[in-house]
């Protein structure tokens, strides 16, 4: 049962990754971060609209893209422009590409991109790995150590952990991780649409709904390697073509506190 599993579940690795990203965002220029986020969301909306109908109610991928854009207060005009761009003859032809490799400390990294120039994207990603003391590998070189899953996130304001757990069990989710900031719900990749729809009925619209890569095991890293990883992830996420970055690291509470205070 999900409830029993949660009682013994080790939240350290994924929570660590979430906290790690929060630190990065606090250290970054918020205006620049927001602009970059809108640009990446707009690209996903355009690609989603181009892959099917421009009507979110009839296009599940587009519906999720629009929902995620609204969750971060992306202006309606921006969203509509991104949808309209899909029907324009001069709209770029983006393709989804996945890059894999190892960062400092043997940490496995998966990078997902939407690009109109594979050579440019591959060159930029490879350079980021090399500069960080890591190495980019072939497709499949690290992804076998991960599971494809669905992730649904609600802010803490939606309710307490007990309420969210009950809704997740009813919706058919596999796991829930709650902290003071919010609730992250995991489900099988193929069930993401069904589970998110059931949760929406119980808890309202989620802040984000997306497929992710979830590591099967994690690599503990010390403060020095944690800082190097922070730089690598930040460099990758700053690239216009990169949509998502995943790394299978684990950071202890003491190190996390130091990074937060730095």
C-alpha positions, 0 to 999 in steps of 0.5 A, spaced: 500 500 500 502 507 498 501 509 505 505 503 508 510 504 503 511 512 505 512 510 512 519 507 510 520 511 504 527 515 504 526 522 501 533 524 501 535 524 494 529 527 491 528 532 496 535 534 496 535 535 488 529 539 489 532 543 495 538 544 490 534 547 485 531 552 489 538 554 492 540 555 484 534 559 483 535 564 489 542 565 487 540 567 480 537 573 477 530 572 478 528 576 472 533 573 468 530 566 471 523 568 469 524 570 462 528 564 461 522 559 464 517 563 459 521 562 453 522 554 454 515 554 456 513 557 450 517 552 446 514 546 449 507 549 447 509 551 440 511 544 439 505 541 443 500 545 438 504 543 432 504 535 434 496 535 434 491 540 434 491 547 437 486 546 442 488 544 449 482 540 450 483 535 445 491 535 445 493 532 452 500 534 451 498 541 449 493 542 455 499 540 460 504 545 457 499 550 458 497 548 465 504 549 467 505 555 463 499 558 467 502 555 474 508 560 473 503 566 471 505 566 464 501 571 461 495 569 457 498 573 451 504 569 451 501 563 451 496 564 445 502 567 441 506 560 442 500 556 440 499 561 434 506 560 432 505 552 431 500 554 425 505 559 422 509 557 416 515 560 418 515 556 425 521 553 427 521 545 427 524 543 433 525 536 435 526 532 442 533 530 443 536 527 450 543 527 452 546 523 457 553 523 461 556 523 468 558 529 472 563 530 478 563 524 483 560 519 478 553 523 478 549 520 472 546 526 468 540 526 463 539 532 459 532 533 455 532 539 449 528 541 444 532 544 438 532 546 431 539 545 431 542 538 433 549 540 432 549 546 436 545 543 442 550 537 442 556 541 442 553 546 448 551 540 452 558 537 451 562 543 453 558 544 459 560 536 461 567 537 460 568 544 463 565 541 470 570 535 469 565 530 467 563 527 460 557 526 455 556 519 453 552 515 448 544 515 448 542 510 453 549 510 457 546 512 464 538 512 462 538 505 464 539 507 471 533 511 471 525 510 471 520 514 466 515 516 471 510 522 472 510 527 477 505 532 479 506 538 484 501 541 488 503 547 493 502 546 501 496 551 500 492 545 497 492 541 504 496 537 509 500 531 507 494 526 510 489 530 505 494 529 499 496 522 501 488 520 501 487 523 494 493 520 491 491 513 493 484 514 490 487 517 484 492 511 483 499 514 484 505 510 487 508 515 491 508 522 495 513 526 498 511 532 502 515 538 505 513 545 508 513 547 501 508 542 497 507 535 495 510 531 489 506 526 487 509 520 483 505 515 478 507 510 472 509 514 466 503 511 462 498 513 467 500 520 468 494 523 464 489 519 468 492 520 475 493 527 474 485 528 472 483 524 478 487 529 482 484 535 479 478 533 481 480 532 488 485 537 489 484 542 484 489 544 478 496 542 479 502 547 479 505 542 474 504 535 471 510 532 467 513 526 465 520 525 469 526 521 469 527 518 476 533 515 479 533 508 481 539 509 486 543 515 488 550 518 489 552 521 495 556 527 494 560 532 498 560 539 499 565 540 493 562 536 488 555 539 490 558 546 488 561 543 482 554 539 480 550 546 482 554 549 476 554 544 471 546 544 472 546 551 472 550 552 465 545 546 462 539 549 464 541 556 462 542 553 455 536 556 451 535 549 448 535 545 454 528 543 457 530 539 463 536 536 467 536 530 472 542 528 476 542 522 481 545 525 487 544 525 494 546 531 499 546 531 506 543 536 511 549 539 513 552 540 506 545 543 504 545 548 509 552 550 508 550 551 500 543 555 502 547 560 507 553 561 502 
